Amino acid sequence: MAPVRAESRMNRRPGIPRLGGMKTLLGYLGFVLILGGGSGLLADRLGGFRLFGFVRVLVPDGHETVGYAALLVLGVLLAIPSARRG
């Protein structure tokens, strides 16, 4: 186990938990939304089968391209904070 630096213990306020678990959850959720939106766009444009069935529920009929693009952007926005250090 690596030793904990003294300044990292002093800068942390007592009673505030670390948000490492939340970042991990947001990273996984962002990854799933990126895959779902990307596969939905590919299936919509290329006429292939749909890899993720849950995206059909999230996207309204008649607005598939915009909905899949929105899922892709939302996934990227959720994955960015999990990729940052700190």
C-alpha positions as CSV (number, residue, x, y, z in Angstrom):
1,M,0.0,0.0,0.0
2,A,1.3,3.4,-1.0
3,P,1.9,6.0,1.8
4,V,-0.6,8.9,1.9
5,R,1.0,12.3,1.6
6,A,0.5,14.6,4.5
7,E,-0.8,17.5,2.3
8,S,-3.5,15.4,0.7
9,R,-4.9,14.6,4.2
10,M,-4.8,18.2,5.3
11,N,-6.6,19.6,2.2
12,R,-9.5,17.2,2.5
13,R,-12.4,18.5,4.6
14,P,-13.7,16.1,7.2
15,G,-17.2,14.7,6.5
16,I,-17.1,15.0,2.7
17,P,-16.8,11.6,1.0
18,R,-14.7,11.1,-2.1
19,L,-16.6,11.0,-5.3
20,G,-14.6,8.2,-7.0
21,G,-17.6,5.8,-7.1
22,M,-19.8,8.5,-8.7
23,K,-17.2,9.2,-11.4
24,T,-17.0,5.4,-12.1
25,L,-20.7,5.2,-12.4
26,L,-20.9,8.2,-14.7
27,G,-18.1,6.7,-16.8
28,Y,-19.9,3.4,-17.3
29,L,-23.2,5.2,-18.0
30,G,-21.5,7.5,-20.5
31,F,-19.8,4.6,-22.2
32,V,-23.2,2.7,-22.6
33,L,-24.9,5.8,-24.0
34,I,-22.0,6.4,-26.4
35,L,-22.3,2.8,-27.7
36,G,-26.1,3.0,-27.9
37,G,-26.1,6.3,-29.7
38,G,-23.4,5.3,-32.1
39,S,-24.9,1.9,-32.9
40,G,-28.3,3.6,-33.3
41,L,-26.9,6.1,-35.8
42,L,-25.1,3.4,-37.7
43,A,-28.2,1.2,-37.8
44,D,-30.4,4.2,-38.9
45,R,-28.0,5.3,-41.6
46,L,-26.8,1.9,-42.9
47,G,-30.0,-0.1,-42.4
48,G,-28.5,-2.7,-40.2
49,F,-29.8,-4.5,-37.1
50,R,-30.0,-2.7,-33.8
51,L,-27.3,-3.8,-31.3
52,F,-28.8,-2.1,-28.2
53,G,-32.6,-2.5,-27.8
54,F,-33.0,0.0,-25.0
55,V,-32.3,2.9,-27.3
56,R,-35.6,2.3,-29.2
57,V,-37.4,3.1,-26.0
58,L,-35.4,6.4,-25.4
59,V,-35.8,7.8,-28.9
60,P,-39.2,8.9,-30.2
61,D,-40.5,7.6,-33.5
62,G,-39.8,9.8,-36.5
63,H,-36.8,11.5,-34.7
64,E,-34.3,8.6,-34.7
65,T,-31.3,10.5,-36.1
66,V,-31.6,13.4,-33.7
67,G,-32.4,11.1,-30.8
68,Y,-29.4,8.9,-31.4
69,A,-27.1,11.9,-31.8
70,A,-28.4,13.3,-28.6
71,L,-27.7,10.0,-26.8
72,L,-24.2,10.1,-28.2
73,V,-23.6,13.7,-27.0
74,L,-25.1,13.0,-23.6
75,G,-22.8,10.0,-23.3
76,V,-19.7,12.1,-24.1
77,L,-20.8,14.8,-21.6
78,L,-21.2,12.1,-18.9
79,A,-17.9,10.5,-19.6
80,I,-15.8,13.7,-19.6
81,P,-15.9,14.2,-15.8
82,S,-15.0,10.6,-15.1
83,A,-12.0,10.9,-17.3
84,R,-10.6,13.9,-15.5
85,R,-8.2,13.4,-12.6
86,G,-8.9,14.8,-9.2
